[in-house]
C-alpha cells in the first residue's frame, strides 16, 4: 500500500469515528441526561448544540466521504469492500439527515419569534462573566 493510501485511510477512519462517535454519545448519554431536564431546557440545549454542530460537523462528513471515495477507487486490496460499505452508510446517513433532521433543526430555534440570545463572553478576569 502506498504512503498516501495510509494517510487517506487515517483521515477516513478518524473522520468517520468522529461522526459515529458523536451519534453514539448522544444515544447513550445525551438522551438519558436530557430526559431529566425540563422540556424548555432540553429544547434550548439541543438548539444550541445543533447551532454549533451544523457549522462544524460538515467538515468531518466531507472528509469521511471524500477519503472513502478515494479508497474505494484506488485501493486494490481485500479491504475495498469495507470502504464501500463505509461510504454507502455515510451517504445514507447524509440523505436521512438532510430529509429529516436538518429541516427540523433549521426551523425550531426561532419558532417563538424571539431573537436568539448572544452567548456570554468570559472576561480576562478569572471566573467573571461580562
Secondary structure, 3 states (H helix, E strand, C coil): CCHHHHHHHHHHHHHHHHHHHHHHHHHHHHHHHHHCCCHHHHHHHHHHHHHHHHHHHHHHHHHHHHHHHHHHHHCCCCCHHHHHHHHHHHHHHHHHHHHHHHHHHHHHCCCCCCCCCCCCCECCCCCCEC
